[in-house]
Amino acid sequence: MAAWLESALEAGRLYRSIGALEAEQLRPHVHRAWVRSHGAGADPRRPKAEFLSALDTERLRERHQELILASEPYLRALSQASGNERHAVMVGDERAILLDVRGDEQTIHGPERVPGPGALLEESVCGANGVGTALAEDGYTELVGPEHFIQGFQAFTCQGLPLRDGDGTAIGVLSLSVRRPEIGWRLREILLCAARAIEMELLAMRLERDMDRVLTARDVPMEDLTRFLQDILQARAAARLRIDLAADQLAGSVLAQTRDLLHLAANVLRRFRRSAALWRALALDGATSPRPVALDALIRDLAELLEVESAVCDVTTSIQELEPVVVQADHNTLARALFRVLLSAVRAARRGVVHLALRATPTGGDLCLTLSPGTGVAARAPPPVRVLVPTHPGAPERAASDLTVWMA
């Protein structure tokens, strides 16, 4: 046994005998969790978790149907990735109450089974554990064997991390329990990727509800908003497929290919979050308070959002140079104004190329769009479109009109 695990084992014996907590005997995050557990009155000799009643568990699961639905394919993938190892994959709510569990038959239903739906895994009840401690630490947490506060959990290695909504608030938790620490470490990357994928599924559900609320035309035509949303939502299938493939590879211990697949999936997830946030800025009403906006990043994200539209128009968007430019602006209004410009440019350059260049000026950013339509689309190439974005635009309601747009 590793020295730090021996130290944790001794820390537990010392605590149960005289109530002493020695910081040097535990890893920092484990010591913090034990201090919280002790302060909340958790019993280290507890043999197992407490549960809600069957009726309360059913009601809780009904309230969290979206989270359970979003989690289901990734619980299944993580279970698949665990292969023949003893394991359990769990999702809980923001109070560390379990909602759903997947795993092998012995771990789920055997004599040393893990807690099931309705289990109360908050630190105040069960001490340091992979569900409650991940929420308390507000980040990825790992507890190996004797690092668990109560004796009933010490057969397991547990990893967990919070699940967040679009605003960054913790709305649940994903956790993995295995018998052998090395299996948990092997599965860590797919666990992290699965958590982000669950957040993607929840955000996709939110976007679909947002679409239902957008009943009248906005600055971008309604049909465009609908089509762009469908383009964004297609990323779900790509991310899920890569995670499923990675799970199969992990089950067969093909680690190199697994890392490649998870890297690709992570890129899809990052892109989805950016595109989803941008779509909401385009679709939903209301100005926001002026704040620093990285103009170069916004233009790059808008061009990325228009990739499918560009493909439909057979247009190549060539980013020649995007110099770093930061302006103080209402992000949503600025995004809508620039989006109209880029969308018009793509459609005007059918079967051709749109060249983008952004340069910093003493007063803001100078965006130039050079349009080169394909042969036969136009008698002659349209003049370049220039957009000046001031560093400090006027009041939010004037932000769009503060852009200077002209044909060069």
C-alpha positions as CSV (number, residue, x, y, z in Angstrom):
1,M,0.0,0.0,0.0
2,A,1.2,3.5,-0.9
3,A,2.6,5.6,2.0
4,W,-0.1,8.2,1.7
5,L,-2.8,5.5,2.0
6,E,-1.1,4.0,5.0
7,S,-1.1,7.5,6.5
8,A,-4.9,7.9,5.7
9,L,-5.5,4.5,7.4
10,E,-3.7,5.6,10.5
11,A,-5.5,9.0,10.4
12,G,-8.8,7.1,10.5
13,R,-7.8,4.9,13.4
14,L,-6.6,8.0,15.3
15,Y,-9.7,9.9,14.7
16,R,-12.0,7.1,15.7
17,S,-10.1,6.5,18.9
18,I,-9.4,10.0,20.2
19,G,-11.1,12.4,17.7
20,A,-7.8,13.9,16.5
21,L,-7.4,15.2,12.9
22,E,-3.8,15.5,11.8
23,A,-3.5,17.5,8.6
24,E,-0.1,16.0,7.7
25,Q,-1.6,12.5,7.5
26,L,-4.1,13.3,4.8
27,R,-4.0,14.9,1.4
28,P,-5.2,18.5,1.6
29,H,-8.6,18.1,-0.1
30,V,-9.2,15.0,2.1
31,H,-8.3,16.8,5.3
32,R,-10.6,19.6,4.4
33,A,-13.4,17.1,3.8
34,W,-12.8,15.3,7.1
35,V,-12.8,18.7,8.9
36,R,-16.2,19.5,7.3
37,S,-17.5,16.0,8.1
38,H,-16.4,16.2,11.7
39,G,-17.9,19.7,12.1
40,A,-21.2,18.5,10.7
41,G,-21.4,15.5,13.0
42,A,-20.9,12.7,10.5
43,D,-20.4,9.3,12.1
44,P,-17.2,7.6,10.9
45,R,-18.5,4.2,12.1
46,R,-21.6,4.4,9.9
47,P,-21.9,1.1,7.9
48,K,-23.9,2.5,5.0
49,A,-25.7,5.6,3.6
50,E,-29.1,6.8,4.7
51,F,-32.0,7.0,2.2
52,L,-35.0,9.0,1.4
53,S,-38.3,7.1,1.5
54,A,-39.4,5.3,-1.7
55,L,-42.1,7.9,-2.3
56,D,-39.7,10.9,-1.8
57,T,-37.1,9.2,-4.1
58,E,-39.7,8.8,-6.8
59,R,-40.7,12.5,-6.5
60,L,-37.1,13.6,-6.5
61,R,-36.4,11.6,-9.7
62,E,-39.5,13.1,-11.3
63,R,-38.2,16.6,-10.5
64,H,-34.8,15.8,-12.1
65,Q,-36.0,14.0,-15.2
66,E,-33.9,16.2,-17.5
67,L,-30.7,15.5,-15.6
68,I,-31.5,11.7,-15.5
69,L,-32.3,11.7,-19.2
70,A,-29.1,13.7,-20.1
71,S,-26.9,11.5,-18.0
72,E,-28.2,8.1,-19.2
73,P,-26.0,7.6,-22.3
74,Y,-22.9,8.6,-20.4
75,L,-23.6,6.5,-17.4
76,R,-23.9,3.6,-19.8
77,A,-20.6,4.6,-21.6
78,L,-18.7,4.8,-18.3
79,S,-20.0,1.4,-17.3
80,Q,-19.0,0.0,-20.6
81,A,-15.5,1.5,-20.2
82,S,-15.1,-0.2,-16.9
83,G,-15.2,-3.6,-18.6
84,N,-15.2,-6.5,-16.2
85,E,-14.1,-4.5,-13.2
86,R,-16.3,-4.0,-10.2
87,H,-17.7,-0.5,-10.6
88,A,-20.7,1.9,-10.2
89,V,-21.4,5.1,-12.0
90,M,-23.7,7.6,-10.2
91,V,-25.4,10.9,-10.9
92,G,-26.8,13.0,-8.0
93,D,-28.6,16.3,-7.5
94,E,-27.1,19.5,-6.2
95,R,-27.7,18.3,-2.6
96,A,-25.7,15.1,-3.2
97,I,-28.8,12.8,-3.2
98,L,-28.4,10.0,-5.7
99,L,-30.7,9.9,-8.7
100,D,-29.4,7.1,-10.8
101,V,-26.7,4.4,-10.7
102,R,-25.2,2.0,-13.3
103,G,-22.7,-0.8,-12.7
104,D,-21.9,-4.5,-12.6
105,E,-24.5,-6.8,-11.0
106,Q,-22.4,-7.6,-7.9
107,T,-21.7,-3.9,-7.1
108,I,-25.3,-2.8,-7.7
109,H,-27.1,-5.8,-6.1
110,G,-24.5,-7.8,-4.1
111,P,-23.8,-7.9,-0.4
112,E,-21.3,-5.0,-0.6
113,R,-23.5,-3.0,-2.9
114,V,-23.0,0.8,-3.5
115,P,-25.8,3.2,-2.4
116,G,-28.7,3.5,-4.9
117,P,-31.2,6.2,-5.8
118,G,-32.4,8.2,-2.8
119,A,-29.1,7.8,-0.9
120,L,-28.1,10.9,1.1
121,L,-24.4,11.4,0.3
122,E,-23.9,14.9,1.6
123,E,-20.8,15.2,3.8
124,S,-22.9,16.0,6.9
125,V,-24.5,12.6,6.6
126,C,-21.8,10.3,5.0
127,G,-18.6,12.3,5.5
128,A,-16.0,12.5,2.8
129,N,-17.2,10.7,-0.4
130,G,-17.0,11.0,-4.1
131,V,-20.4,12.6,-4.4
132,G,-20.8,15.0,-1.5
133,T,-17.1,16.0,-1.4
134,A,-17.0,16.9,-5.1
135,L,-19.9,19.3,-4.5
136,A,-18.4,20.7,-1.3
137,E,-15.0,21.2,-3.0
138,D,-16.7,22.6,-6.1
139,G,-14.5,20.6,-8.4
140,Y,-13.0,17.2,-9.3
141,T,-12.4,15.1,-6.2
142,E,-10.7,11.7,-5.7
143,L,-10.9,9.6,-2.5
144,V,-9.1,6.3,-2.3
145,G,-10.1,3.6,0.2
146,P,-9.4,4.8,3.8
147,E,-9.6,8.4,2.7
148,H,-13.4,8.0,2.9
149,F,-14.7,9.2,6.2
150,I,-17.1,6.4,7.1
151,Q,-15.9,2.8,7.2
152,G,-18.7,1.5,5.0
153,F,-17.2,3.3,1.9
154,Q,-13.6,2.3,2.4
155,A,-13.7,-0.6,0.0
156,F,-14.0,1.8,-2.9
157,T,-12.0,4.4,-4.9
158,C,-14.3,7.2,-5.8
159,Q,-14.0,10.1,-8.2
160,G,-16.6,12.9,-8.7
161,L,-17.1,16.3,-10.2
162,P,-20.0,18.8,-10.2
163,L,-22.3,19.2,-13.2
164,R,-23.0,22.8,-14.1
165,D,-25.6,24.8,-15.9
166,G,-24.9,27.4,-18.5
167,D,-24.3,30.0,-15.8
168,G,-21.7,27.8,-14.0
169,T,-24.0,26.9,-11.1
170,A,-23.6,23.3,-9.8
171,I,-26.9,21.5,-10.6
172,G,-25.7,17.9,-9.9
173,V,-22.8,15.6,-9.6
174,L,-21.3,12.7,-11.6
175,S,-19.3,10.1,-9.7
176,L,-17.5,6.8,-10.4
177,S,-16.7,4.1,-7.8
178,V,-14.3,1.2,-8.5
179,R,-12.6,-1.4,-6.3
180,R,-9.1,-0.9,-7.7
181,P,-7.5,2.6,-7.7
182,E,-5.6,2.0,-10.9
183,I,-8.9,1.5,-12.7
184,G,-10.2,4.8,-11.5
185,W,-7.2,6.6,-12.7
186,R,-7.5,4.9,-16.1
187,L,-11.1,6.1,-16.4
188,R,-10.5,9.6,-15.2
189,E,-10.3,11.3,-18.6
190,I,-13.5,9.7,-19.8
191,L,-15.3,10.6,-16.6
192,L,-14.3,14.3,-17.1
193,C,-15.4,14.2,-20.7
194,A,-18.7,12.5,-19.8
195,A,-19.4,15.2,-17.3
196,R,-19.0,17.9,-19.9
197,A,-21.1,15.9,-22.3
198,I,-24.0,15.7,-19.8
199,E,-23.8,19.5,-19.4
200,M,-24.0,19.7,-23.2
201,E,-27.1,17.6,-23.2
202,L,-28.7,19.8,-20.6
203,L,-27.7,23.0,-22.5
204,A,-29.2,21.5,-25.7
205,M,-32.5,21.0,-23.9
206,R,-32.4,24.6,-22.7
207,L,-31.7,25.8,-26.3
208,E,-34.7,23.9,-27.6
209,R,-36.8,25.6,-24.9
210,D,-35.4,28.9,-25.8
211,M,-36.3,28.3,-29.5
212,D,-39.9,27.7,-28.4
213,R,-39.9,31.1,-26.6
214,V,-38.5,33.0,-29.6
215,L,-41.9,33.5,-31.2
216,T,-41.3,36.7,-33.2
217,A,-38.5,37.7,-35.5
218,R,-35.3,39.1,-34.0
219,D,-32.4,40.9,-35.7
220,V,-31.6,37.6,-37.3
221,P,-34.5,36.1,-39.3
222,M,-36.4,33.3,-37.6
223,E,-35.7,30.7,-40.2
224,D,-32.0,31.4,-39.9
225,L,-32.1,31.0,-36.1
226,T,-33.9,27.7,-36.4
227,R,-31.4,26.4,-39.0
228,F,-28.4,27.5,-37.0
229,L,-29.8,25.9,-33.9
230,Q,-30.1,22.6,-35.7
231,D,-26.5,22.9,-36.8
232,I,-25.4,23.4,-33.2
233,L,-27.4,20.5,-31.9
234,Q,-25.9,18.1,-34.3
235,A,-22.7,18.3,-32.3
236,R,-24.4,16.1,-29.6
237,A,-24.3,13.1,-31.9
238,A,-20.6,13.6,-32.8
239,A,-19.6,14.0,-29.1
240,R,-21.6,11.0,-28.0
241,L,-20.3,8.8,-30.8
242,R,-16.7,9.6,-29.8
243,I,-17.3,8.9,-26.1
244,D,-19.0,5.6,-26.9
245,L,-16.0,4.6,-29.1
246,A,-13.6,5.7,-26.4
247,A,-15.6,3.6,-23.9
248,D,-15.2,0.5,-26.1
249,Q,-11.5,1.1,-26.5
250,L,-11.0,1.5,-22.8
251,A,-12.9,-1.7,-22.1
252,G,-10.3,-3.3,-24.4
253,S,-7.4,-1.4,-22.8
254,V,-6.5,0.4,-26.1
255,L,-5.4,3.5,-24.3
256,A,-3.7,5.4,-27.1
257,Q,-6.7,5.4,-29.3
258,T,-8.9,6.3,-26.4
259,R,-7.0,9.5,-25.7
260,D,-7.3,10.6,-29.3
261,L,-11.1,10.0,-29.3
262,L,-11.5,11.8,-26.0
263,H,-9.4,14.7,-27.3
264,L,-11.7,15.0,-30.3
265,A,-14.8,14.7,-28.2
266,A,-13.5,17.5,-25.9
267,N,-13.0,19.7,-28.9
268,V,-16.6,19.1,-30.0
269,L,-17.8,19.9,-26.5
270,R,-15.9,23.2,-26.2
271,R,-17.1,24.2,-29.6
272,F,-20.7,23.4,-28.7
273,R,-20.6,25.6,-25.6
274,R,-19.2,28.5,-27.6
275,S,-21.8,28.1,-30.4
276,A,-24.6,27.6,-27.9
277,A,-23.7,30.8,-26.0
278,L,-23.5,32.7,-29.2
279,W,-26.8,31.4,-30.5
280,R,-28.5,32.6,-27.3
281,A,-26.9,36.0,-27.7
282,L,-28.4,36.2,-31.2
283,A,-31.8,34.8,-30.4
284,L,-32.9,36.2,-27.1
285,D,-34.2,39.7,-26.4
286,G,-32.6,42.3,-24.2
287,A,-29.4,44.3,-24.1
288,T,-26.6,43.5,-21.6
289,S,-24.5,45.9,-19.7
290,P,-21.4,47.0,-21.6
291,R,-18.3,44.8,-20.8
292,P,-15.0,44.1,-22.3
293,V,-15.5,42.0,-25.5
294,A,-12.7,40.3,-27.4
295,L,-13.7,41.4,-30.9
296,D,-11.3,39.0,-32.6
297,A,-12.7,36.0,-30.7
298,L,-16.3,37.1,-31.4
299,I,-15.6,37.3,-35.1
300,R,-13.9,33.9,-35.1
301,D,-16.9,32.3,-33.3
302,L,-19.4,34.0,-35.7
303,A,-17.5,32.6,-38.7
304,E,-17.5,29.2,-37.0
305,L,-21.3,29.4,-36.4
306,L,-21.7,30.1,-40.1
307,E,-19.7,27.1,-41.3
308,V,-22.7,25.1,-42.4
309,E,-24.3,28.2,-44.1
310,S,-21.0,28.7,-45.9
311,A,-21.0,25.1,-47.0
312,V,-24.5,25.5,-48.4
313,C,-23.5,28.6,-50.3
314,D,-20.2,26.8,-51.4
315,V,-18.3,29.7,-49.8
316,T,-14.9,29.5,-48.2
317,T,-14.2,31.8,-45.3
318,S,-10.6,32.8,-45.2
319,I,-9.4,34.4,-42.0
320,Q,-6.4,36.4,-43.2
321,E,-5.6,38.1,-39.9
322,L,-7.4,38.8,-36.7
323,E,-5.5,41.2,-34.5
324,P,-6.4,41.2,-30.8
325,V,-8.9,44.0,-30.2
326,V,-10.9,44.5,-27.0
327,V,-13.9,46.9,-27.0
328,Q,-16.3,47.9,-24.3
329,A,-19.7,46.9,-25.6
330,D,-23.1,45.2,-25.1
331,H,-22.0,41.8,-26.3
332,N,-25.4,40.6,-27.5
333,T,-26.2,43.6,-29.6
334,L,-22.7,43.7,-31.0
335,A,-22.9,40.0,-31.9
336,R,-26.2,40.5,-33.7
337,A,-24.9,43.5,-35.7
338,L,-21.7,41.7,-36.8
339,F,-23.7,38.5,-37.5
340,R,-25.9,40.3,-40.0
341,V,-22.8,41.7,-41.8
342,L,-21.1,38.3,-42.0
343,L,-24.3,36.4,-43.0
344,S,-24.8,38.9,-45.9
345,A,-21.2,38.6,-47.0
346,V,-21.4,34.8,-47.1
347,R,-24.6,34.9,-49.2
348,A,-23.2,37.6,-51.6
349,A,-20.0,35.5,-52.2
350,R,-21.8,32.4,-53.3
351,R,-19.5,29.8,-54.8
352,G,-16.5,32.0,-53.9
353,V,-14.5,33.3,-50.9
354,V,-15.0,35.7,-48.1
355,H,-11.7,37.1,-46.8
356,L,-11.7,38.4,-43.2
357,A,-9.2,40.8,-41.7
358,L,-9.4,42.6,-38.4
359,R,-6.9,45.3,-37.5
360,A,-6.6,47.3,-34.3
361,T,-6.9,51.1,-34.6
362,P,-6.5,53.9,-32.1
363,T,-10.3,54.1,-31.7
364,G,-11.3,50.4,-31.9
365,G,-11.3,47.6,-34.5
366,D,-11.4,47.8,-38.3
367,L,-13.0,44.7,-39.9
368,C,-12.6,44.3,-43.6
369,L,-14.5,41.7,-45.6
370,T,-13.3,41.1,-49.2
371,L,-15.9,39.2,-51.3
372,S,-14.9,37.1,-54.3
373,P,-18.0,35.4,-55.7
374,G,-17.7,32.4,-58.0
375,T,-17.7,32.6,-61.7
376,G,-21.2,33.6,-63.1
377,V,-22.6,34.7,-59.7
378,A,-22.0,38.4,-60.2
379,A,-21.0,40.6,-63.2
380,R,-18.2,41.9,-61.0
381,A,-16.9,41.4,-57.5
382,P,-18.7,43.5,-54.9
383,P,-16.6,46.2,-53.1
384,P,-15.1,45.2,-49.8
385,V,-17.2,45.8,-46.7
386,R,-15.6,47.8,-43.9
387,V,-16.9,47.7,-40.3
388,L,-15.5,50.1,-37.7
389,V,-16.2,49.0,-34.1
390,P,-15.5,51.8,-31.6
391,T,-13.6,50.9,-28.4
392,H,-16.3,52.7,-26.3
393,P,-19.7,52.7,-28.1
394,G,-22.6,54.8,-26.8
395,A,-25.5,53.7,-24.7
396,P,-26.6,50.0,-25.1
397,E,-29.7,51.0,-27.2
398,R,-27.4,52.7,-29.7
399,A,-24.7,50.1,-29.8
400,A,-25.6,48.6,-33.1
401,S,-25.9,52.1,-34.8
402,D,-22.5,53.0,-33.4
403,L,-21.0,50.5,-35.9
404,T,-19.8,52.3,-39.0
405,V,-20.4,50.0,-42.0
406,W,-19.6,51.1,-45.6
407,M,-18.6,49.7,-49.0
408,A,-15.0,50.5,-49.5
